[in-house]
């Protein structure tokens, strides 16, 4: 199963979507796969063994981690890191079993952290990392890794969204540059639709696969949010205005046919085939284009917003440290500081094909033209309120109901219906 940061499906992008459930309640997908090695939690002969449990992001994940471990152990001869790699399909079961049996890993890479933090199982970030390491994280990602203002985990890897645009189609429609505002997007997309011949201006996927992401892109682009800081807030003036504009895009024929039944994956395939002029994509979309239609003449730009000020939907996995018996804090801190150091971290992120959550990592990778727009928008990333226990039900309601807007249903009534689901889950 693809990992959430790689893929934009509802199940995976929610990352920490159920993170705030009970202690052992994790996100939608788990680790799994084959064990690598497991070390005890004992210190012997002056040495400490850190148990590191990680998911497999790719076929090279184990080798990439081993390179990090070898470098760390060369500089810290008194610490041994015992690596265990699991697949995303089984990670929840593996972690649940370990925690229940009192054998939680010392360091864990996964998506959800709030349940563990809520049960006081984790070290605070400041207790197992230097101030220099913590200050290097992008502020938006630090906030997303915090509960009540306290950073409880480390933003591990990131993904964000950007506007992919077909240069040829925009040129044929008389559009000289990608749009920056909603009004420009509407006007430009209508021009493309007017070309006829089965081409469309903007791909709006409001089907069940990832309607919550597309809707978030619009609500965030109007200064909206899904939370007021304590409860889930769906039915707000900012969110309503955004969904009304989404409906306007459909009614004025600026989108593909029947966006209410369109899922993101097949919609992006139509973009890659050259039949949609503009669509929101992710970093892996670049590789999909290279694989499926390398001759596509396209560009990547910030997502249009109402005001033109860039905002993106951010997603992050996390690294967290369990307290266990409290005897490994110093060793954990050394490992965390080493891993997130500029060269070590940027090389790992580059090898796995993700975006960095640190400022120094973004500097290192900014020379990659395929990533530049994504990296530039990371500081403006906004997130799902995934540490709120009502978000999972809210996301499901958005996925199942918001497509009705494209079929003509009142945006106000749709948001009110979603809000009721959110309130019932609170």
C-alpha positions as CSV (number, residue, x, y, z in Angstrom):
1,X,0.0,0.0,0.0
2,X,1.4,3.4,-0.9
3,X,2.4,5.7,1.9
4,X,0.3,8.8,2.7
5,X,3.0,11.3,1.9
6,X,3.5,9.7,-1.5
7,X,-0.1,9.4,-2.4
8,X,-3.1,11.8,-2.1
9,X,-5.8,9.4,-1.3
10,X,-8.2,10.0,1.5
11,X,-7.0,7.0,3.5
12,X,-3.4,7.9,3.3
13,X,-3.2,11.7,3.2
14,X,-5.0,11.9,6.4
15,X,-1.7,10.8,7.9
16,X,-2.5,11.5,11.6
17,X,-6.2,11.6,10.8
18,X,-7.1,9.3,13.8
19,X,-4.0,10.2,15.8
20,X,-5.9,11.6,18.8
21,X,-7.8,8.4,19.5
22,X,-6.9,6.3,22.4
23,X,-3.4,5.3,23.3
24,X,-3.0,2.5,20.8
25,X,-5.1,4.0,18.1
26,X,-3.0,5.0,15.2
27,X,-3.5,6.2,11.7
28,X,-5.3,4.4,8.9
29,X,-2.4,2.3,7.6
30,X,0.4,0.5,9.5
31,X,3.9,-0.8,9.2
32,X,4.5,-4.4,8.5
33,X,6.8,-6.5,6.3
34,X,9.8,-8.3,7.5
35,X,11.8,-7.7,10.6
36,X,15.3,-6.4,10.2
37,X,16.8,-6.7,13.6
38,X,15.7,-5.9,17.1
39,X,17.9,-4.8,20.0
40,X,17.2,-5.0,23.6
41,X,16.8,-1.9,25.7
42,X,19.7,-2.8,27.9
43,X,23.0,-0.9,28.3
44,X,26.0,-3.2,28.6
45,X,29.6,-2.5,29.0
46,X,29.0,1.2,28.8
47,X,27.0,1.0,25.5
48,X,23.4,1.7,24.9
49,X,21.2,0.1,22.3
50,X,18.5,2.2,20.7
51,X,15.6,0.3,19.1
52,X,14.6,2.2,15.9
53,X,11.3,1.1,14.3
54,X,10.6,2.6,10.8
55,X,8.2,1.9,7.9
56,X,9.3,1.0,4.4
57,X,8.9,3.9,2.1
58,X,10.6,2.2,-0.8
59,X,12.7,-0.8,-1.7
60,X,15.8,1.3,-0.6
61,X,14.5,2.4,2.8
62,X,16.4,-0.2,4.8
63,X,19.7,0.6,3.0
64,X,19.1,4.3,3.4
65,X,18.6,4.0,7.1
66,X,21.6,1.7,7.5
67,X,23.8,4.3,5.9
68,X,22.6,6.8,8.5
69,X,23.1,4.3,11.3
70,X,26.6,3.5,10.1
71,X,27.5,7.1,10.1
72,X,26.0,7.8,13.5
73,X,27.7,4.8,15.1
74,X,31.1,5.8,13.7
75,X,30.7,9.1,15.6
76,X,29.1,7.5,18.7
77,X,30.8,4.2,19.4
78,X,29.0,3.8,22.7
79,X,25.6,3.7,21.0
80,X,24.2,0.8,18.9
81,X,21.1,1.4,16.8
82,X,19.0,-1.8,16.2
83,X,17.0,-1.2,13.1
84,X,13.6,-2.8,12.5
85,X,11.8,-2.1,9.2
86,X,8.1,-2.9,8.7
87,X,5.6,-2.3,5.9
88,X,2.9,0.3,6.1
89,X,0.3,-2.5,6.0
90,X,1.2,-3.9,9.4
91,X,2.8,-1.0,11.3
92,X,-0.3,-0.4,13.5
93,X,-0.4,-4.0,14.7
94,X,3.4,-4.1,15.3
95,X,3.4,-0.9,17.4
96,X,0.3,-1.9,19.3
97,X,1.8,-5.2,20.3
98,X,5.1,-3.6,21.3
99,X,3.4,-0.9,23.4
100,X,1.0,-3.4,25.1
101,X,3.8,-5.7,26.0
102,X,6.0,-2.8,27.4
103,X,8.5,-3.0,24.6
104,X,7.9,0.2,22.7
105,X,10.7,1.3,20.4
106,X,13.0,4.0,21.6
107,X,12.5,5.9,18.4
108,X,9.6,5.5,16.0
109,X,8.9,6.8,12.6
110,X,5.2,6.9,11.8
111,X,2.5,9.3,10.9
112,X,0.3,9.7,14.1
113,X,1.7,10.8,17.4
114,X,-1.0,12.5,19.4
115,X,-2.4,9.3,21.0
116,X,1.0,8.4,22.4
117,X,1.6,12.0,23.6
118,X,-1.8,12.2,25.2
119,X,-0.9,9.2,27.3
120,X,2.5,10.7,28.3
121,X,4.5,8.0,26.6
122,X,6.7,10.3,24.6
123,X,9.6,12.7,25.3
124,X,8.8,16.3,24.5
125,X,10.9,17.3,21.4
126,X,12.9,19.8,23.4
127,X,14.0,17.0,25.8
128,X,15.6,14.9,23.0
129,X,17.0,17.5,20.5
130,X,19.2,20.5,20.7
131,X,17.7,24.0,20.3
132,X,19.6,24.2,17.0
133,X,17.8,21.1,15.6
134,X,14.4,22.3,16.7
135,X,14.8,25.8,15.4
136,X,15.7,24.4,11.9
137,X,12.2,23.0,11.3
138,X,9.8,25.0,9.3
139,X,7.5,26.8,11.6
140,X,4.3,25.5,10.0
141,X,5.5,21.9,10.5
142,X,6.6,22.6,14.1
143,X,3.1,23.8,14.9
144,X,1.6,20.7,13.3
145,X,3.8,18.5,15.5
146,X,2.7,20.3,18.6
147,X,-0.2,19.9,21.1
148,X,-1.2,22.9,23.2
149,X,1.9,24.7,22.1
150,X,4.3,21.9,23.0
151,X,6.3,20.1,20.2
152,X,5.7,16.4,20.9
153,X,7.3,14.9,17.8
154,X,9.7,15.8,15.0
155,X,8.3,16.6,11.5
156,X,10.0,13.8,9.5
157,X,9.2,14.2,5.9
158,X,6.7,16.3,4.0
159,X,4.6,16.6,1.0
160,X,2.6,19.6,-0.3
161,X,0.5,20.6,-3.3
162,X,1.1,22.8,-6.3
163,X,-0.7,23.8,-9.5
164,X,0.4,21.7,-12.5
165,X,-0.4,23.5,-15.8
166,X,-0.2,22.5,-19.4
167,X,1.7,25.2,-21.2
168,X,0.4,24.2,-24.7
169,X,-3.3,24.3,-23.7
170,X,-2.9,27.6,-21.9
171,X,-1.1,29.1,-24.9
172,X,-3.8,27.9,-27.3
173,X,-6.4,29.6,-25.0
174,X,-4.5,32.8,-25.1
175,X,-3.3,32.6,-21.5
176,X,0.3,33.8,-21.0
177,X,1.0,32.8,-17.4
178,X,-0.5,30.5,-14.8
179,X,-3.2,32.1,-12.7
180,X,-2.5,33.5,-9.2
181,X,-6.1,34.3,-8.0
182,X,-9.4,32.5,-8.1
183,X,-10.8,35.0,-10.6
184,X,-7.9,34.5,-12.9
185,X,-8.2,30.7,-12.6
186,X,-11.9,30.9,-13.5
187,X,-11.3,33.1,-16.5
188,X,-8.4,31.1,-17.8
189,X,-10.1,27.7,-17.3
190,X,-13.2,28.9,-19.1
191,X,-11.0,29.9,-22.1
192,X,-9.6,26.4,-22.2
193,X,-13.0,24.8,-22.0
194,X,-14.1,27.0,-24.8
195,X,-11.5,25.4,-27.1
196,X,-13.6,22.3,-27.3
197,X,-12.2,19.0,-28.6
198,X,-12.4,17.3,-25.2
199,X,-10.0,19.5,-23.3
200,X,-10.9,21.1,-20.0
201,X,-9.6,24.1,-18.0
202,X,-9.4,22.9,-14.4
203,X,-9.5,19.4,-12.9
204,X,-11.6,19.4,-9.7
205,X,-11.7,16.0,-8.1
206,X,-14.6,16.0,-5.6
207,X,-15.1,12.2,-5.6
208,X,-14.7,10.1,-2.6
209,X,-11.0,9.4,-3.0
210,X,-9.8,12.8,-1.8
211,X,-12.5,15.4,-1.8
212,X,-11.3,16.6,1.6
213,X,-8.0,17.6,0.1
214,X,-9.5,19.5,-2.9
215,X,-11.9,21.3,-0.6
216,X,-9.1,22.2,1.9
217,X,-7.1,23.7,-1.0
218,X,-10.0,26.1,-1.6
219,X,-10.9,26.8,2.0
220,X,-7.3,27.4,3.0
221,X,-7.0,29.6,0.0
222,X,-9.6,31.9,1.4
223,X,-8.1,32.1,4.9
224,X,-10.4,29.4,6.1
225,X,-9.6,26.5,8.4
226,X,-11.2,23.3,9.8
227,X,-10.6,24.3,13.4
228,X,-10.8,27.2,15.8
229,X,-8.0,25.7,17.8
230,X,-10.2,23.5,20.0
231,X,-13.2,22.2,18.0
232,X,-13.7,21.3,14.3
233,X,-15.3,24.3,12.5
234,X,-16.7,23.5,9.0
235,X,-19.6,25.9,8.6
236,X,-17.8,29.3,8.6
237,X,-18.0,32.3,6.4
238,X,-14.6,31.8,4.9
239,X,-15.3,28.1,4.1
240,X,-18.7,28.9,2.7
241,X,-17.3,31.5,0.3
242,X,-14.7,29.0,-0.9
243,X,-17.2,26.2,-1.5
244,X,-19.5,28.7,-3.3
245,X,-16.6,29.6,-5.7
246,X,-16.0,25.9,-6.3
247,X,-19.6,25.6,-7.3
248,X,-19.2,28.7,-9.6
249,X,-16.3,27.0,-11.3
250,X,-18.5,24.0,-12.1
251,X,-21.6,26.0,-13.1
252,X,-19.6,28.3,-15.4
253,X,-18.0,25.3,-17.2
254,X,-14.4,25.8,-16.1
255,X,-13.9,22.2,-15.0
256,X,-14.0,18.7,-16.3
257,X,-17.5,17.0,-16.6
258,X,-19.0,15.7,-13.4
259,X,-16.4,16.7,-10.9
260,X,-18.5,15.4,-8.1
261,X,-17.8,11.9,-9.2
262,X,-14.1,12.5,-10.2
263,X,-11.4,11.0,-8.1
264,X,-7.9,12.6,-8.0
265,X,-5.9,9.7,-9.4
266,X,-7.8,9.3,-12.6
267,X,-8.2,13.0,-13.0
268,X,-4.5,13.5,-12.8
269,X,-4.1,10.8,-15.4
270,X,-6.3,12.9,-17.7
271,X,-4.0,15.9,-17.0
272,X,-1.0,13.8,-17.8
273,X,-2.6,12.7,-21.1
274,X,-2.8,16.4,-22.0
275,X,-6.6,16.8,-21.8
276,X,-6.8,19.1,-18.7
277,X,-5.0,22.4,-18.6
278,X,-4.6,22.9,-14.8
279,X,-4.8,20.6,-11.8
280,X,-3.4,20.4,-8.3
281,X,-0.7,17.7,-7.9
282,X,2.0,16.4,-5.6
283,X,5.8,15.9,-5.9
284,X,5.2,12.3,-7.2
285,X,3.1,13.7,-10.0
286,X,6.4,14.8,-11.6
287,X,7.6,11.2,-11.8
288,X,4.3,10.0,-13.1
289,X,4.5,12.5,-15.9
290,X,8.0,11.3,-16.8
291,X,6.8,7.7,-16.8
292,X,3.5,8.1,-18.7
293,X,3.9,11.2,-20.9
294,X,7.5,12.5,-20.9
295,X,6.8,14.9,-23.8
296,X,4.1,16.8,-21.9
297,X,5.0,20.5,-21.8
298,X,4.0,21.5,-18.3
299,X,4.9,23.9,-15.5
300,X,4.4,24.0,-11.8
301,X,3.2,27.1,-9.9
302,X,1.7,28.0,-6.5
303,X,-2.0,27.2,-6.2
304,X,-4.3,30.1,-6.9
305,X,-6.0,31.7,-3.9
306,X,-8.6,34.4,-3.5
307,X,-6.0,37.1,-2.7
308,X,-3.1,35.6,-4.7
309,X,-1.1,34.9,-1.6
310,X,0.3,31.4,-1.8
311,X,-1.1,28.7,0.5
312,X,-0.6,25.0,0.3
313,X,-2.0,21.8,1.9
314,X,0.8,20.2,3.9
315,X,1.2,16.6,5.0
316,X,3.9,15.2,7.3
317,X,5.0,12.0,8.9
318,X,6.8,12.2,12.3
319,X,9.7,10.8,14.3
320,X,9.0,10.4,18.0
321,X,10.9,9.1,21.1
322,X,9.4,6.9,23.7
323,X,10.4,7.5,27.4
324,X,10.3,3.8,28.3
325,X,12.6,3.4,31.4
326,X,14.0,6.9,30.9
327,X,17.6,5.7,30.6
328,X,18.2,6.5,27.0
329,X,17.5,10.2,26.7
330,X,21.1,11.2,26.0
331,X,21.6,8.5,23.3
332,X,18.2,9.5,21.7
333,X,19.2,13.1,21.6
334,X,22.5,12.3,20.0
335,X,20.8,10.3,17.3
336,X,18.1,12.8,16.6
337,X,20.6,15.7,16.3
338,X,22.7,13.6,13.9
339,X,19.8,12.5,11.7
340,X,18.4,16.0,11.3
341,X,21.8,17.6,10.6
342,X,21.9,19.3,7.3
343,X,23.8,16.9,5.1
344,X,22.6,13.6,6.7
345,X,18.9,14.6,6.6
346,X,18.9,16.1,3.1
347,X,20.6,13.1,1.6
348,X,18.0,10.7,3.2
349,X,15.1,12.8,2.0
350,X,16.5,13.1,-1.5
351,X,17.1,9.4,-1.7
352,X,13.5,8.6,-0.7
353,X,12.0,11.3,-3.0
354,X,10.2,13.5,-0.4
355,X,10.3,17.1,0.7
356,X,12.3,18.2,3.8
357,X,10.7,19.7,6.9
358,X,13.8,21.6,7.8
359,X,15.0,25.0,6.5
360,X,18.5,23.8,5.9
361,X,17.2,20.7,4.0
362,X,15.1,23.0,1.8
363,X,18.2,25.0,1.0
364,X,20.1,21.9,-0.1
365,X,17.3,20.6,-2.3
366,X,16.2,24.0,-3.7
367,X,18.4,23.5,-6.8
368,X,16.1,20.7,-8.0
369,X,13.7,22.5,-10.4
370,X,11.1,19.8,-10.0
371,X,10.9,20.6,-6.2
372,X,11.4,24.3,-6.2
373,X,7.7,25.4,-6.2
374,X,6.8,22.8,-3.5
375,X,9.7,23.9,-1.3
376,X,8.9,27.6,-1.8
377,X,5.4,27.0,-0.5
378,X,6.3,24.8,2.5
379,X,6.4,27.8,4.9
380,X,2.8,28.6,4.0
381,X,1.5,25.1,4.5
382,X,-1.7,24.5,6.4
383,X,-2.8,21.1,7.7
384,X,-5.8,19.1,8.6
385,X,-6.6,19.3,12.4
386,X,-5.5,15.7,12.7
387,X,-5.0,15.8,16.5
388,X,-8.7,16.5,16.9
389,X,-10.7,13.4,17.6
390,X,-13.6,14.6,15.5
391,X,-11.5,15.1,12.4
392,X,-11.7,11.5,11.1
393,X,-15.5,11.7,11.0
394,X,-15.4,15.1,9.5
395,X,-13.1,14.0,6.8
396,X,-15.4,11.1,5.9
397,X,-18.4,13.5,5.8
398,X,-16.5,15.9,3.4
399,X,-15.6,13.0,1.2
400,X,-19.1,11.7,0.9
401,X,-21.0,15.0,0.8
402,X,-19.1,17.8,-0.8
403,X,-19.4,16.3,-4.3
404,X,-23.1,17.3,-4.1
405,X,-22.0,20.9,-4.6
406,X,-21.0,20.1,-8.1
407,X,-24.4,18.6,-8.7
408,X,-26.1,21.9,-7.7
409,X,-26.8,21.4,-4.0
410,X,-26.5,24.5,-1.8
411,X,-23.0,24.9,-0.4
412,X,-24.5,26.2,2.8
413,X,-26.6,23.1,3.3
414,X,-23.6,20.8,2.5
415,X,-21.3,22.5,5.0
416,X,-24.1,22.4,7.6
417,X,-24.5,18.7,7.1
418,X,-20.7,18.2,7.5
419,X,-20.7,20.3,10.6
420,X,-23.4,18.2,12.2
421,X,-21.2,15.1,11.6
422,X,-18.3,16.9,13.2
423,X,-20.3,18.0,16.2
424,X,-21.6,14.5,16.7
425,X,-18.1,13.1,16.8
426,X,-16.8,15.7,19.2
